Amino acid sequence: MSDLTSKAQFPAEAGKDGGFVRQPYNIRGRITADGSSGFPAEAGRYHLYVCYACPWAHRAIIVRKLLGLEDVISMSAVDPIRDERGWAFREGNGHGPDPVNGFQFLSEAYLQTDPTFTGRYTVPVLWDRVTGKLVTNNYPDITIDMETQFGAFHKPGAPDLYPQALRSEIDEINEIVYRDVNNGVYRAGFATAQEAYEAAVDQLFTRLDWLEDRLSRQRYLVGDQLTEADIRLFTTLVRFDMVYVGHFKCNLRRLVDYPSLWAYARDLYQRPGFGETVNEDHIKRHYYMTHDQINPTRIVPKGPVIDWTEPHGREALG
């Protein structure tokens, strides 16, 4: 193991240049409305395992709530403190025992699905009660399938988060935001070499500057409505000043230093389904207490103090 790899939080995802290379997500089943995939969209069949600290899982939590799928897809949360055994089901504030299988660790769900699985055990995952296996650990697919395949179960008046006419633009924006922002903060935070860190930070803030300009002229990322793209960006923005500025050294500017991005984030936070699903305690304790290579003291900072209730004024953008 090289010196750069030995310093990494996740050695298996450390590049030779000190960069962070996220593992692939190889459990890739899909839900289909007609059941042609083997996983039909049915009420009561699937269970969503999440962690409130994880931005990828947070997307699924928001979408499930916005579409009114709480009684269709059950959900439970793991302990935000993860150790070498992975995510655990423990009793605590906002998390608890596994209500479906009685697993002690999320790894049990992975290994029951694929006994040869050797990667990092991640959230969110979707569990199928009928087959007794995970459908997918590929987080982008989970929300897309909720939006497109569970339509018969959406609550009246639920937003169309992935409208057909905007899908190509949403997909394009999602790829850019994932590469430079969603995953960009991790590429900065998990870097073990100065050059890799600086490259990630420069790319991140170049993209945030681009987003600031885009959102100074329009209320949403794509079109004139809330979409999947906004949810994907929000879960990174809501964690930005809380953990990424300090813990991941993404400190060229704070979110609150961007007038349009900060107002955009508040606009979303103040909507039903967004702010109420943000668990600051889980977020801060997870990052600062779990990433011991980055924060070996495991001390959780008290701040920052962020006022998400401040008026945003985004209505003027239509």
C-alpha positions in Angstrom: 0.0 0.0 0.0 1.5 3.4 -1.0 1.8 6.2 1.4 -1.0 8.1 -0.4 -3.3 5.1 -0.2 -2.5 4.5 3.5 -3.7 8.0 4.3 -7.0 7.6 2.5 -10.3 7.3 4.4 -11.3 4.6 1.9 -8.0 3.0 0.6 -9.9 0.9 -2.0 -11.1 4.2 -3.5 -7.8 6.1 -3.5 -6.1 6.8 -6.8 -2.3 6.6 -7.2 -2.2 10.4 -7.6 -3.9 10.9 -4.2 -7.3 11.5 -5.8 -10.6 10.0 -4.7 -12.1 7.5 -7.1 -15.7 6.6 -6.1 -16.5 2.9 -6.3 -19.1 1.7 -8.9 -22.6 0.8 -7.7 -23.1 -2.7 -9.0 -26.5 -3.8 -7.7 -28.6 -2.4 -10.5 -32.1 -3.7 -10.6 -34.9 -1.3 -11.7 -38.5 -0.9 -10.7 -40.9 -0.9 -13.6 -44.6 0.0 -13.6 -45.5 -3.1 -15.6 -43.2 -5.5 -13.8 -41.1 -6.3 -16.9 -37.9 -5.9 -14.9 -39.0 -8.5 -12.3 -39.5 -5.7 -9.8 -43.0 -4.3 -10.3 -44.1 -1.1 -8.7 -46.3 -2.3 -5.9 -47.4 -0.7 -2.6 -45.9 -2.3 0.5 -43.3 -4.4 -1.4 -40.2 -2.3 -1.0 -38.3 -0.8 1.9 -35.8 2.1 1.7 -32.8 2.0 3.9 -31.3 5.5 4.4 -29.0 7.6 6.6 -30.1 11.2 7.2 -26.5 12.2 7.0 -25.9 11.0 3.5 -26.7 13.4 0.6 -27.4 10.6 -1.8 -29.9 9.0 0.6 -31.4 12.5 1.4 -32.4 12.8 -2.2 -34.6 9.7 -1.9 -36.0 10.9 1.4 -37.1 14.2 -0.2 -38.6 12.6 -3.3 -40.5 10.0 -1.4 -42.1 12.7 0.7 -42.8 15.1 -2.2 -44.6 12.3 -4.1 -46.5 11.1 -1.1 -45.0 7.6 -1.2 -44.6 7.2 2.6 -47.3 4.6 2.8 -46.2 2.9 -0.5 -42.4 2.5 0.2 -41.5 2.0 3.9 -38.3 3.6 5.2 -35.9 3.3 8.1 -32.6 5.0 9.0 -29.3 3.6 10.2 -27.1 5.1 12.9 -25.1 8.0 11.4 -22.0 6.8 13.1 -20.3 4.3 10.9 -17.3 2.1 11.8 -15.2 -0.5 10.1 -18.3 -2.8 10.0 -20.3 -0.3 8.1 -23.7 1.1 8.7 -25.4 -0.3 11.8 -29.0 -0.5 13.0 -28.9 0.8 16.5 -31.5 2.5 18.8 -31.1 6.2 18.9 -32.6 9.6 18.1 -33.8 9.4 14.5 -32.7 5.8 13.9 -33.3 2.4 15.2 -33.4 -1.4 14.7 -34.1 -2.8 11.3 -37.9 -3.2 11.1 -37.9 -5.5 8.1 -35.2 -8.2 8.5 -33.8 -7.7 12.0 -30.4 -7.1 10.5 -27.7 -5.7 12.8 -25.7 -4.2 10.0 -26.6 -3.1 6.5 -23.8 -5.4 5.2 -26.2 -8.3 5.9 -28.6 -7.0 3.3 -25.7 -6.7 0.8 -24.4 -10.2 1.5 -27.8 -11.8 1.4 -28.2 -10.3 -2.0 -24.7 -11.1 -3.3 -22.5 -13.3 -1.0 -19.4 -12.3 -3.1 -19.9 -8.5 -2.6 -16.6 -6.9 -1.5 -17.2 -3.2 -1.9 -18.2 -0.5 0.6 -21.7 -0.8 2.0 -23.5 2.3 1.0 -26.9 4.0 1.4 -29.5 4.4 0.1 -30.6 0.9 -0.9 -34.0 -0.4 -1.9 -35.0 -3.8 -0.4 -37.5 -6.2 -2.0 -39.6 -8.1 0.6 -40.7 -10.7 -2.0 -37.3 -11.8 -3.3 -35.5 -11.1 0.0 -32.8 -9.1 -1.8 -31.7 -5.6 -2.6 -33.1 -4.2 -5.8 -30.4 -1.6 -6.2 -27.7 0.4 -4.4 -27.5 2.8 -7.4 -28.8 5.9 -5.9 -29.7 7.9 -9.1 -32.0 5.1 -10.2 -34.0 5.1 -6.9 -35.4 8.6 -7.3 -35.9 8.3 -11.0 -37.9 5.1 -10.5 -40.0 6.7 -7.8 -40.8 9.6 -10.2 -41.5 7.6 -13.3 -42.6 4.1 -12.3 -44.7 4.7 -9.2 -47.0 7.2 -10.9 -50.1 5.3 -9.9 -49.3 5.9 -6.3 -48.3 9.6 -6.4 -50.5 11.8 -4.2 -52.9 14.2 -5.9 -51.1 17.3 -6.9 -47.6 15.8 -6.6 -44.9 17.6 -8.6 -43.7 16.1 -11.9 -40.0 16.0 -10.9 -38.8 14.4 -14.1 -41.0 15.8 -16.9 -40.6 14.1 -20.3 -40.0 17.4 -22.1 -37.1 18.4 -19.8 -35.4 15.0 -19.3 -32.5 15.5 -21.6 -31.7 18.9 -20.1 -32.1 17.5 -16.5 -29.8 14.6 -17.3 -27.2 16.9 -18.7 -27.3 19.3 -15.7 -27.3 16.3 -13.3 -24.1 14.9 -14.8 -22.4 18.3 -14.6 -23.5 18.9 -11.0 -22.6 15.4 -9.9 -19.1 15.5 -11.4 -18.1 19.0 -10.1 -20.3 19.6 -7.0 -22.0 16.5 -5.6 -18.9 14.3 -6.0 -16.6 17.3 -6.2 -16.8 18.0 -2.5 -15.8 14.4 -1.8 -12.9 14.5 -4.3 -11.6 17.5 -2.3 -12.3 16.1 1.1 -10.9 12.6 0.5 -7.8 13.7 -1.5 -4.5 12.6 0.0 -2.3 14.8 -2.2 -2.1 18.6 -2.5 -2.4 18.6 -6.3 -5.4 16.3 -6.3 -7.1 18.4 -3.6 -6.5 21.7 -5.4 -7.7 20.4 -8.7 -11.0 19.2 -7.1 -11.5 22.5 -5.2 -10.8 24.6 -8.3 -13.3 22.6 -10.4 -15.9 22.8 -7.6 -15.8 26.5 -7.2 -15.6 27.2 -10.9 -18.9 25.2 -11.1 -20.4 27.0 -8.1 -19.6 30.3 -9.9 -21.4 29.0 -13.0 -24.4 27.9 -11.0 -24.5 31.3 -9.2 -24.7 33.0 -12.6 -27.4 30.6 -13.9 -29.5 30.9 -10.8 -29.3 34.7 -10.8 -31.5 34.6 -13.9 -33.9 31.7 -13.2 -35.6 30.3 -10.1 -34.8 26.6 -10.9 -32.0 24.7 -12.5 -34.1 23.5 -15.4 -37.3 25.1 -16.9 -39.7 27.0 -14.7 -40.5 24.3 -12.2 -38.9 22.2 -9.4 -37.2 19.1 -10.8 -35.0 16.2 -9.9 -32.0 18.4 -10.7 -32.9 20.9 -7.9 -33.1 18.1 -5.4 -29.7 16.7 -6.3 -28.1 20.1 -5.9 -29.9 20.9 -2.7 -28.6 18.0 -0.7 -25.0 19.2 -1.3 -25.8 22.8 -0.7 -27.5 22.2 2.6 -24.4 20.4 3.9 -21.9 22.9 2.4 -21.3 25.4 5.2 -22.2 22.8 7.8 -19.5 20.3 6.9 -17.8 20.7 3.5 -16.3 24.2 4.1 -14.4 23.0 7.2 -14.3 19.2 7.2 -13.6 18.8 3.5 -11.5 22.1 3.1 -13.9 23.5 0.5 -13.3 27.0 1.9 -12.6 29.4 -1.0 -16.1 30.7 -0.4 -19.1 29.7 1.7 -22.6 29.1 0.4 -23.7 32.2 2.2 -21.2 34.2 0.1 -23.1 33.4 -3.1 -26.2 35.7 -3.2 -28.2 33.7 -5.7 -27.1 30.2 -4.6 -27.8 31.0 -1.0 -31.2 32.4 -1.8 -32.0 29.4 -4.0 -31.0 27.0 -1.2 -33.2 28.9 1.3 -36.1 28.8 -1.2 -35.9 25.0 -1.4 -35.2 24.6 2.4 -38.4 26.5 3.3 -40.6 24.2 1.1 -42.5 21.2 2.6 -40.3 18.1 2.2 -37.0 19.8 2.2 -36.0 21.6 5.5 -38.0 19.1 7.6 -35.9 16.3 6.3 -32.6 17.9 7.2 -31.1 16.4 10.3 -28.1 18.6 11.3 -27.2 16.4 14.2 -26.9 13.3 12.0 -25.0 15.2 9.3 -22.4 16.8 11.6 -21.9 13.7 13.8 -21.5 11.4 10.8 -18.9 13.5 9.0 -16.8 14.6 11.9 -17.0 11.4 13.9 -16.8 8.8 11.1 -14.0 10.2 8.9 -11.2 9.6 11.4 -8.4 10.0 8.9 -9.6 13.5 8.3 -10.7 14.3 11.8 -8.8 12.0 14.2 -10.0 13.8 17.3 -13.6 13.1 16.3 -14.6 16.5 17.8 -17.8 17.8 16.4 -17.9 21.6 15.9 -20.7 23.6 17.5 -21.2 25.9 14.5 -21.8 27.3 12.1 -25.1 29.2 12.9 -27.1 29.3 9.7 -30.5 31.1 9.4 -32.5 29.1 6.8 -35.7 31.1 7.6 -34.4 34.4 6.2 -36.7 35.5 3.3 -35.2 34.5 -0.1 -37.1 36.7 -2.6 -36.9 34.1 -5.4 -40.5 34.5 -6.2 -39.6 37.4 -8.5 -37.8 35.1 -10.8 -41.1 33.3 -11.7 
